[in-house]
């Protein structure tokens, strides 16, 4: 009975409130909106949301309105040269009036001030030319700086890592070592990587200028023109793919061209659209060892997929730890990275793929790529990177992310070196003895 009475009372009370809100709701809301200017939605709010991405308190944006400044009257002065110059009139400071004589003196000062013409700053032609020269300068290419500019345009350190993984894939293939094919495939892979990195920087110039990490790149600083950068990319990409296609084999050339297309046409635009760009970038990084394997064998085997899997899983703890300490930079550039939009997922994915390296190491001997010694000797380094990934997952601070990143720098070369030392010996084809004559 008590429950029924309370329910009825609540229902009647709620019904009366509902009737009052329906009766005067829109008018009250409108009056409240007019009395509270801080709740207004202005163009400045929309511009702020458009220019900068802020991730705080599960995507909520808290912004306090700044106090409105006093309006400043502007005067437009047109001189004889036809150039409009906008000046600001300084408001008159009214002194405190003590006596009647002082009041009359103040009123006369006001009248004189109101009749005076505001001061207009005239800019001479020499000053204007000097100001424009400071703002806009012609691009002058210094021939002595071109090697360094090309190296930064090609991201020489990243290209060296790509060539190293492709060389490891070639060395792991169960075929006789051919130094000529090895050098040609490494050169073609390096040229294709340089072309992809150059095109990537060409597309990301307006966004790289907002990031401290990339604001000193050649195109951002204007050391070379965009046409020069595109020409360099074509000069690297076309010969690189041609070498891989005709000097090595068509399958390797196809993988090189596919990698350029994935990096420039898929990964680069997806960085500003969705966090799926990290998985696409991992596929791009997993293709070079597969290219090295196909350059040696001419076909896709299970060993090529295992090596590609090593690179695919290794990139998640490597890049997620790197991007964790660069979240502010990526936010300013407008990139939708996992560390910016989904921080919990960023740590979880890094841990998951660090543990996956242990399983891939055990899969390699099962597919005949390495001996069974490899999972045992690779277990300490795989366990250590998994431990650091677990600590990064639990803490989520800068220190744990930094330790995981630096561990990934030496983990990959060590893992590939151990796989090479435990490589399955190549079985020579058995030759039957010649029949007696």
N, C-alpha and C positions, 0 to 999 in steps of 0.2 A: 504493500500500500504506500509506503514511504517513497519507494522508487517511482511509483506511478504519479504521485503528487508532484515530485520534483520534476519529472519529465514534463508534466502538463505545465507547470510554472515556467520551466525553461522554454517550452514551446510558445507560450503566450508572450513571454518577455522578448524572445527572438522575433516573433511576428510583429510586435510593436516597433522594434528597432528597424526591421525591414521596411515597414510602411513609412517610417520617417525618412529613411535613406532614399527610398524611391520618390518620396514627395519633394525633398529638397536636395537630393544628392548631387545632380549636375551643377546646380547653382552654388552649393557649398564648395564643391571641388574647384569650380572656377574661381571663386573668391579666394580660396586658400592658395591656389596657384598664382594668383595675382599678388597676394601678400608676401609670397616667398619666392623672390627672384632667383635664389640659389637652385631651385628645382627646374628652372627653365632649361630646355635643350637648345643650345645655340650651335652655330656653325663651327665655333672653335672646338666644341666637343667632338664633332664628327671629324674634323681635320686631325685632331689628336689621335683618334682611334685609327684613322687611315694611315698616318705616318709612322706610328710606333706600336709595336705589339708588347703588351705587358701581361705577364703571367704571375699572378699573386693571389693567394687564398682561393685556389681552385678556380682560376679564371675570372674572379671578381675584380673589378676596377673601382678603386676608391679615389676620388679626386675632390679636393676642396676648392671652391671657387675663390679666385683672387679678388680683393676689393677693387671696385671700379675706380679708375683714375678720373681726376677732374678733366673735363673736356678742354682742349687747347684749340683756339681759333686759328685757322690757317688762312693766309693771304696769298693769293696768286698774283705774281708780278710779271708782266709781259714787257720785256725790253725790246729794243729796236731790232735785235738779231732774230727775233721770232721764237726764242726759247723761253718756255715757261719755267719759272723758278718758284717753288713753294716755300714760304717762310712761316715762322710761328711768331705770333704776337705774345710778348711776355705780359702776363697779367700785372696790373698795377697794385702795388702794396699800399693799402690804406692805413695811414698812421692814426694813432689814438688822438682824438680831439680833446684838448684840455680847456681852451678858452674860445670865445667867439671870434677873436682875431685869427687864431690858429685855424678855426673852421673855415673862415673866408679864404685864407691862404691855401688851404687844402683844396677847396672847390676850384680856385683858379688854376692850381697845379693839374687837377683832373681835366679841366677844359683844355689846357695847353697840351697835355699828353695825348688826349683823344684826337687832337688835330694834327699831331705829328705823324709823319709817314713812317711805317716800320722799316727797320734797317734790313737791307737786302745784300746778301753776300754775293759779290760779282766774281765769277771764276774766269780767269784769263785763258786764252787759247793754249798757252804753254802749260799751265797747270792741268787743263783738261787732257792734253795729250800725254802728260806724264802719268796722270791717274789711269788713263786707258791702257798705257803701256805696262803699268803694273798689273792690270787685270788680265790683259790678253797679250800673249807673246807668241811669236811664231815658233813652230816646232823645229828645233835645230838638232839634228842627229849627229852626235860625235862618234866617229868611226872607232875610236879607241874604247868606247863604252859598249859597243854592240855585242861582244862576246858575253859580257856580264848581263846585259839586257836579255839576250836570247836564252841564257841559262835560267834566269828568273821567269821568263815567259814560258819555258818548257817545264818549270818546276823540277829542276835537275835532280833533287834528292828523291822525289817521288818517282821520277822516271828511272833512277838507278835501282830503286826497290822493285819496280815492275820488271826490269831486265834481269835482276837477280832471281826473282821467282820463276821467270821463263827459263833461265839457264838451269835452275834446279829441276824443272819439269823435263828438260831435255836430258839432263844427266841421269834422271831416274828411269828413263825409258829402257826397256830390255833389248837394246839393239847396239851394234858396234858404234863407237864414238867417231863421228866425222867432224873434224875441226872446221872445215870450210862451211858446212851447213850450220854448224853451231854459231859461228861468227856472223853469218848472213842473217840467221833467224834472230839473233840478239840485236843486230843493227836495225833490222826491220821493226822489231818490237819497240825499240827505243824511239825510232822516228814516229811510229804510230802514237805512242804515248805523248811525245812532245806536241804533236798536232792536236790531240784531244785536249791537253792542258791549255794550249794557246787559244783554242776556240772557246773553251770554258771561261778564260779571263776576258775575252772579247765581249761575251754576253753579260758578264757580271760587273762591268766597270761602275755603273751607278750605285750598286750595292756594296762593292768592295770599298768604295770611298767612305762609307759610314762605319767601317770596322777598323779597329786599331790593328788587327792582325793582318789586314790586306791593304791598308791605305797606302803602302809604299810600293805597290806593284807597278811595273813599267807603264801600263796603260792608264792607271789612275794618276800617276805623276806626270803624264804627258811626255815621257821620254821618247816614245815612238808613236806614230799615228795608228789608228785602227786599221787602215789599209795595209800598213807595214806589218802589223801583227797577223792579219789574215793571209797575207802573202807568205809570211814565214810558216804559218800552219799548213798551207797548201804545199809549200816546198818540202815540208817534212812528211805530210800524210800521203801524198801521191807516190813518191818513191818508196816509202816504207811499205805500203800495201802492195805495190808492184813487186818489190823484192820478195815479200812473203808469198806472193801468188806464183810468180814464174821461177824464182830461184829456189824456193823451198817446195811448197805444194799448194794447190788451190784451197784445201781445207784450212790451212793456217792463214792464208790471205783472207779468207772469208771471216775467220774469227777476229783478225785484226781490224777489218772494216766494221764488223759488228760491234767491237768494243768502242771504236770511235763514235759510232752512232748512238750507242747506249749512254755513253758518258756525256755527249754534247746535246743530244736531242731528248733524252729521257731524264737522266739524273740531274742535269743542270736546271731545267725548268721545274722539276718536281721539288727542288729544295725550297721553293717559295709557296708550294701548294699543299703538301702532305708529308707526314713523317715516313711514308713508304719510300722516300728517297734513300733512306739508309739501307734498305734491303736491295734496292736497285744498284746502289753504289757497291754493295758487297758482291753482287754478281759481276760487276765490272772488274773488281779486284781479283776475283777468282778465275777469270779467263786467262791471264798470262801464263800460269803454269800449265794449263791445258794446251795453250799454243806451243809451249816448249815440247810437250809430249807428242803432239801431232806433227811437229816439225821433224821429230826423230823417227816416228813410226808411220806417219801418214794416215792414221785412223784414230778414232776415239775408243779407248779401252776403259776398263774399270779403274786402272791405275790413274788415268788422267782425272777421273771424277773424284778419286780420293784426294789427290793433290789439290784439286780445286776446292774440295770441301775443307781442307786445312786452311786455305786462304779465306774462304767464305766465313768460317766461324771465328777465325782469329781477328777479323776486322771489327767485330762488335765490341769486345772488350777494349780494343785499341782505340777506336774512334769514339765510343761512348764515354770513355774516360777522358779523352782529349776534349770533347765538346762540353763536358760537364763544367770545366773551368773557363769555358768561353761562352757561357750562356748569355752574358750581357752583350757580347759582341754579336752573336748570332741574332739576338733580339733586335739590336739596332739595325742590322742589315735586313731584317724581315724574313729570315730563314726559319722555316718550321722544322726544327730539329727535335729529336726525341727528348733531349735534355731540357729544352725550353718548354714544350707543350705537355710532355708526359714524363716527368722526372722519375716517377716510380717505375714505369715501364723501362726507362733507360737503364736503371740499375739492374732490373730483373733480367733483361735481355743479355746484358753483359755477363751476368753470372751463368745464365743458361748455356751460352755458347762457349764459355770457358770450360764448363764441364763436358760439353760436346767434343772438345779436343781429345779428351781421354778415350771416348768411344771411337773416334776416328782413328786414333793410334792403334787401337785393338782391331779395327776393321782392315787396316793395311795389310797385315800378314795373312788374314783370312782370304784376301783377294789375290795373294801372291805377289804383292808389290814389295814387301819387306819380309825379313825373317821374324820369328817370334821373339827375338831379342829386343826389337824396337819398342814394343809397348812397355817393357820393363825398364829400359834405360830412359825412355821419355816420360815415365810416370812422375819422377821428382819435379821436373819443370812444369808439367801439366798440373800437378797438384799444387804447386806454388802459385801459379797464375789463378787457379781456381780459388785458392785461399784469399788472395788479394781481391778477387772479384766478389767473394762473399763478404769481406770486410767493407768493400765499397757499397755493397747492397745494404748492409746493416747500418752503416754510418751516413753515407751520402754526403761527405764533406770534401773539401778541396784536397786535403792531405791524402786521403785514401784514393781519390781519383788520380792524383799525380803519381802515386806509387804504382798503381795498376798500369798507367800509361808507360812509364819508364820500364816496367817489367816486360811489357809487350814489345818494346823495341829490340831487346835481345832474345826474347822467347822465340820469335819466328826464325831468325837465322840458326839458332841452336836446334830447333825442331827439324828444320830441313837438313842440317848437317848430320844429325843423328839418323834421319831416314836414309840419307845417302850412304852412310857407313854401314847400315844394316840392310842395304839393298839386296834383293834376291839375286844370286849369281845367274848370269845368263847361260842358258843351256845351249851348247853347240849342237848343231844337227849331227846325228850319228852317221858316220860314213861306213858303208860296208866294204870289207876288203875286196880288192880287185881279184877276179877269178884268175887262176893260174893259166898262163898261155900254153 
